[in-house]
Amino acid sequence: MYFLEWGIWKGRLMPQTAAEKKKAAQRKSDRCGGNGLDLSKLAEEGAAFDKPTGIEPDDAYALYSFNDRYIDVRGAAQEEKRGLITFAFLMYLGLVSFLLWLGIYMPARDLMLGVEWEIDSLVFFMIFMVALAGLALFLGIKFLRYIFRLEVFTQRHIVVRFNRVTRQVYINRPKYAGGIIIFPWEVTAAGIDPNRPDEQMIGMPLLLAWPSELNGAGFDEFAMLGEPMDGNRKVVGLWEFIRRYMQEGPQAVPKPKRLRPLWASPALSLREVLSFLMPMVGRGGGAFSLVWGIALLPVMALHFVCHWLSMMLCYRARWPKVIEEAGLPGKPVPKTTVAEDYGPEIGARLREATLESRGVASQPA
């Protein structure tokens, strides 16, 4: 499910009213006063790519690929929650099929069984039910497809690639969530606190940011890597794994025991469905987790089926040839992303949205 990524991208492209700008400025003030990730502050302090954390590196079962040239890391924030939209999609298809069944199969069956129909009533009923099914199909294609594509008929995973040869980071999202974005590794900042390794945080991914003041793109970007992790040590360990790989090479990190599959693995779907129970098991709550799991077994079974179906109804994320070959001898280094790569209008809006998030009034053209 890419609802969060889609919502953030759409939010950047929608102009804000004066009231919305005021609310955004207030949220920024609240965030800076709390423990949130302030991109302006990160830009002032500089990227954290070269600062050791003192924590042992841990791949946290977040890698799709691992070799001497690059690593691919899970980059979706809510992948374990996919399945709800697939369930709604199946219900929608069921409704359309049911209307067609009523309008075509039932009258045909009645005629074959000798049930008498008045011809005008039969024709009217068939036309009405088929038209109703057509209307439902039309409305679904016109409006609901924007929701359905968040987890069906879209790329199966959001992947973040770290290429240690080209010293670049590539983010591969669907086009409706920003598409493929390229940044230099040296402007990568991690939203971590290595000074509190034993802090218990349930369901936190690793948050990486590329502030506009550093990335040269003209807009802020961030990504959430890995599964929801239990504890700050796990989060910092994943960052340390990525940092050492990029700074020192693959020999500086332990080889992953296993990689995440890029195909529609039912085992991975089962793991995602059970992920909310893992923190309780890890903290000694095995008996409670068992009781809770048994109580929710029907819901989890439905979630598993819909999660797996959503994976099968998607396609593998593909990289452009220039990125796939990046780092090979004689191959060009991909150009880093700038706002205008999306066109002049969208580029201008991305830059304006970044200024608004900083509480800076945009200048009229």
For each residue, the residues with C-beta under 8 A, 3 or more apart:
1: 76 78 79 81 82 83 84 85 150 151
2: 5 6 76 78 150 151 154 158 173 174 177
3: 6 7 78 150
4: 7 8 77 78
5: 2 8 9 76 77 158 173 174 177 178
6: 2 3 9 10 150 174 176 177
7: 3 4 10 11
8: 4 5 11 12 177
9: 5 6 12 13 176 177 178
10: 6 7 13 14
11: 7 8 14 353
12: 8 9 219 349 350 353
13: 9 10 346 349 350 353
14: 10 11
15: 349 352
16: 20 21 24 353 356
17: 20 21
18: 21 22
19: 22 23
20: 16 17 23 24
21: 16 17 18 24 25 356
22: 18 19 25 26
23: 19 20 26 27
24: 16 20 21 27 28 356 357 359
25: 21 22 28 29 359
26: 22 23 29 30
27: 23 24 30 31
28: 24 25 31 32 38 357 358 359
29: 25 26 32 33
30: 26 27 33 34 36
31: 27 28 34 36 37 38
32: 28 29 36 38 40 41
33: 29 30
34: 30 31
35:
36: 30 31 32
37: 31 42 191 207 209 222
38: 28 31 32 41 42
39: 42 43 209 211 212 220 222 357
40: 32 43 44 211 213 358
41: 32 38 44 45
42: 37 38 39 45 46 47 48 189 191 209 211
43: 39 40 46 211 212 213 214
44: 40 41 213
45: 41 42 48
46: 42 43 189 214
47: 42 50 186 187 188 189 214
48: 42 45 51 188 189 190 192
49: 185 186 187 188 189 190 243 246 247
50: 47 243 247
51: 48
52: 240 243
53: 192 194 236 239 240 243
54: 194
55: 58 194 197 233 236 237 240
56: 237 240
57: 237 240 241 244 252 253 254
58: 55 234 237 238 240 241
59: 62 63 66 238 241 253 254 256 257
60: 226 227 229 234 237 238 241
61: 226 227 256 258 260
62: 59 73 74 206 225 226 227 238 260
63: 59 66 71 72 73 74 256 259 260
64: 72 73 74 157 159 259 260 261 262
65: 70 71 72 161 259
66: 59 63 71 250 255 256 259
67: 70 71 250
68: 249 250
69: 163 164 165 327 328
70: 65 67 161 162 163 164 165 327
71: 63 65 66 67 161 162 242 245
72: 63 64 65 159 160 161
73: 62 63 64 159 160 161 162 225 226 242
74: 62 63 64 79 157 158 159 160 225 226 227 260
75: 157 158 159 160 171 172 173 223 224 225
76: 1 2 5 79 157 158 224
77: 4 5 205 224
78: 1 2 3 4 81 82
79: 1 74 76 82 157 158 272
80: 227 228 272 273 275 276
81: 1 78 84
82: 1 78 79 85 86 151 272 306 307 310 311
83: 1 86 87 151 273 302 303 304 305 306 307 309 310
84: 1 81 87 88 306
85: 1 82 88 89 147 148 150 151 152 310
86: 82 83 89 90 151 152 306 307 309 310 313
87: 83 84 90 91 302 306
88: 84 85 91 92 147 148
89: 85 86 92 93 148 152
90: 86 87 93 94 306 309
91: 87 88 94 95
92: 88 89 95 96 136 140 144 148
93: 89 90 96 97
94: 90 91 97 98
95: 91 92 98 99 136
96: 92 93 99 100 133 136 137 140
97: 93 94 100 101
98: 94 95 101 102
99: 95 96 102 103 129 130 132 133 136
100: 96 97 103 104 105 129 130 133
101: 97 98 104 105 106
102: 98 99 105 106 129
103: 99 100 106 107 125 126 127 128 129 130 132 133
104: 100 101 107 108 126 129 130
105: 100 101 102 108 109
106: 101 102 103 109 110
107: 103 104 110 111 117 122 125 126
108: 104 105 111 112
109: 105 106 112 113
110: 106 107 113 115 117
111: 107 108 114 115 117 122
112: 108 109
113: 109 110
114: 111
115: 110 111
116:
117: 107 110 111 121 122
118: 121 122
119: 122 123
120: 123 124
121: 117 118 124 125
122: 107 111 117 118 119 125 126
123: 119 120 126 127
124: 120 121 127 128
125: 103 107 121 122 128 129
126: 103 104 107 122 123 129 130
127: 103 123 124 130 131
128: 103 124 125 131 132
129: 99 100 102 103 104 125 126 132 133
130: 99 100 103 104 126 127 133 134
131: 127 128 134 135
132: 99 103 128 129 135 136
133: 96 99 100 103 129 130 136 137
134: 130 131 137 138
135: 131 132 138 139
136: 92 95 96 99 132 133 139 140
137: 96 133 134 140 141
138: 134 135 141 142
139: 135 136 142 143 144
140: 92 96 136 137 143 144 145 148
141: 137 138 144 145
142: 138 139 145
143: 139 140 146
144: 92 139 140 141 147 148
145: 140 141 142 148 149
146: 143 149 176
147: 85 88 144 150
148: 85 88 89 92 140 144 145 151 152 153
149: 145 146 152 153 154 174 176
150: 1 2 3 6 85 147 154
151: 1 2 82 83 85 86 148 154 310 314
152: 85 86 89 148 149 310 313 314
153: 148 149 313 314
154: 2 149 150 151 174 314 315
155: 158 172 173 174 314 315 316 317 318
156: 262 263 264 311 314 315 316 317
157: 64 74 75 76 79 262 316 317
158: 2 5 74 75 76 79 155 171 172 173 174 177 223 317
159: 64 72 73 74 75 171 172 317
160: 72 73 74 75 169 170 171 172 208 223 225
161: 65 70 71 72 73 169 170 172 319 323
162: 70 71 73 169 185 242 245 246
163: 69 70 166 167 168 169 170 326 327
164: 69 70 167 185 245 246 249 250 327
165: 69 70 326 327
166: 163 326 327 333 334
167: 163 164 184 185 186 246
168: 163 182 183 184 185 326 333 334 336
169: 160 161 162 163 182 183 184 185 188 210
170: 160 161 163 180 181 182 319 323 334
171: 75 158 159 160 178 180 181 182 183 221 223
172: 75 155 158 159 160 161 180 317 319
173: 2 5 75 155 158 177 178 179 180 181
174: 2 5 6 149 154 155 158 177 179
175: 178 179
176: 6 9 146 149
177: 2 5 6 8 9 158 173 174
178: 5 9 171 173 175 181 221
179: 173 174 175
180: 170 171 172 173 319 320 323
181: 170 171 173 178 217 221 337
182: 168 169 170 171 323 334 335 336 337
183: 168 169 171 187 188 210 215 217 221 336 337
184: 167 168 169 187 188 215 216 336
185: 49 162 164 167 168 169 188 246
186: 47 49 167
187: 47 49 183 184 210 211 214 215 216
188: 47 48 49 169 183 184 185 208 209 210
189: 42 46 47 48 49 208 209 210 211 214
190: 48 49 206 207 208 209 239 243
191: 37 42 206 207 208 209 222
192: 48 53 206 207 232 235 236 239
193: 196 199 232 236
194: 53 54 55 197 236
195:
196: 193 199 232
197: 55 194 232 233 236
198: 231 232 233
199: 193 196 231 232
200: 230 231 232
201: 204 229 230 231 232 235
202: 228 230 279
203: 228 229 230 276 279
204: 201 228 229 232 235
205: 77 224 225 226 227 228 229 235
206: 62 190 191 192 224 225 226 229 235 238 239
207: 37 190 191 192 222 223 224 225
208: 160 188 189 190 191 222 223 224 225 239
209: 37 39 42 188 189 190 191 220 221 222
210: 169 183 187 188 189 214 215 217 220 221 222
211: 39 40 42 43 187 189 214 215 220
212: 39 43 215 217 218 219 220 354
213: 40 43 44
214: 43 46 47 187 189 210 211
215: 183 184 187 210 211 212 221 336
216: 184 187 336 338
217: 181 183 210 212 221 336 337 338 339
218: 212 338 339 340 347 350 351 354
219: 12 212 339 350 351 353 354
220: 39 209 210 211 212 354 357
221: 171 178 181 183 209 210 215 217
222: 37 39 191 207 208 209 210
223: 75 158 160 171 207 208
224: 75 76 77 205 206 207 208
225: 62 73 74 75 160 205 206 207 208 238 242
226: 60 61 62 73 74 205 206 229 235 238
227: 60 61 62 74 80 205 275
228: 80 202 203 204 205 275
229: 60 201 203 204 205 206 226 234 235 238
230: 200 201 202 203 234 278 279 282 283
231: 198 199 200 201 234 235
232: 192 193 196 197 198 199 200 201 204 235 236
233: 55 197 198 236 237
234: 58 60 229 230 231 237 238
235: 192 201 204 205 206 226 229 231 232 238 239
236: 53 55 192 193 194 197 232 233 239 240
237: 55 56 57 58 60 233 234 240 241
238: 58 59 60 62 206 225 226 229 234 235 241 242
239: 53 190 192 206 208 235 236 242 243
240: 52 53 55 56 57 58 236 237 243 244
241: 57 58 59 60 237 238 244 245 253
242: 71 73 162 225 238 239 245 246
243: 49 50 52 53 190 239 240 246 247
244: 57 240 241 247 248 252 253
245: 71 162 164 241 242 248 249 250 252 253
246: 49 162 164 167 185 242 243
247: 49 50 243 244 252
248: 244 245 251 252
249: 68 164 245 252
250: 66 67 68 164 245 253 255
251: 248
252: 57 244 245 247 248 249
253: 57 59 241 244 245 250
254: 57 59
255: 66 250
256: 59 61 63 66 259
257: 59
258: 61
259: 63 64 65 66 256
260: 61 62 63 64 74 268
261: 64 265 267 268
262: 64 156 157 316 317
263: 156 316
264: 156 269 308 311 312 314
265: 261 268 269 311
266: 269 270 304 308
267: 261 270 271
268: 260 261 265 271 272 311
269: 264 265 266 272 273 304 307 308 311
270: 266 267 273 274 304
271: 267 268 274 275
272: 79 80 82 268 269 275 307
273: 80 83 269 270 300 303 304 307
274: 270 271 277 278 293 300
275: 80 227 228 271 272 278
276: 80 203 279
277: 274 280 281 289 292 293
278: 230 274 275 281 282
279: 202 203 230 276 282 283
280: 277 283 285 286 288 289 292
281: 277 278 285 286 289
282: 230 278 279
283: 230 279 280
284:
285: 280 281 288 289
286: 280 281 289 290
287: 290 291
288: 280 285 291 292
289: 277 280 281 285 286 292 293
290: 286 287 293 294
291: 287 288 294 295
292: 277 280 288 289 295 296
293: 274 277 289 290 296 297 300
294: 290 291 297
295: 291 292
296: 292 293 299 300
297: 293 294 300 301
298: 301 302
299: 296 302 303
300: 273 274 293 296 297 303 304
301: 297 298 304 305
302: 83 87 298 299 305 306
303: 83 273 299 300 306 307
304: 83 266 269 270 273 300 301 307 308
305: 83 301 302 308 309
306: 82 83 84 86 87 90 302 303 309 310
307: 82 83 86 269 272 273 303 304 310 311
308: 264 266 269 304 305 311 312
309: 83 86 90 305 306 312 313
310: 82 83 85 86 151 152 306 307 313 314
311: 82 156 264 265 268 269 307 308 314
312: 264 308 309
313: 86 152 153 309 310
314: 151 152 153 154 155 156 264 310 311
315: 154 155 156 318
316: 155 156 157 262 263
317: 155 156 157 158 159 172 262
318: 155 315
319: 161 170 172 180 323 324
320: 180 323 324 334
321: 324 325
322: 325 326 331 332 334
323: 161 170 180 182 319 320 326 334
324: 319 320 321
325: 321 322 328 331
326: 163 165 166 168 322 323 331 332 333 334
327: 69 70 163 164 165 166 331
328: 69 325 331
329:
330:
331: 322 325 326 327 328
332: 322 326
333: 166 168 326
334: 166 168 170 182 320 322 323 326
335: 182
336: 168 182 183 184 215 216 217
337: 181 182 183 217 341
338: 216 217 218 341 347
339: 217 218 219 342 346 347 348 350 351
340: 218 343 344 347
341: 337 338 347
342: 339 346 347 350
343: 340 346 347
344: 340 347 348
345: 348 349
346: 13 339 342 343 349 350
347: 218 338 339 340 341 342 343 344 350 351
348: 339 344 345 351 352 365
349: 12 13 15 345 346 352 353
350: 12 13 218 219 339 342 346 347 353 354
351: 218 219 339 347 348 354 355 362
352: 15 348 349 355 356 362
353: 11 12 13 16 219 349 350 356 357
354: 212 218 219 220 350 351 357 358
355: 351 352 358 360 361 362
356: 16 21 24 352 353 359 360 362
357: 24 28 39 220 353 354
358: 28 40 354 355
359: 24 25 28 356
360: 355 356
361: 355
362: 351 352 355 356
363:
364:
365: 348
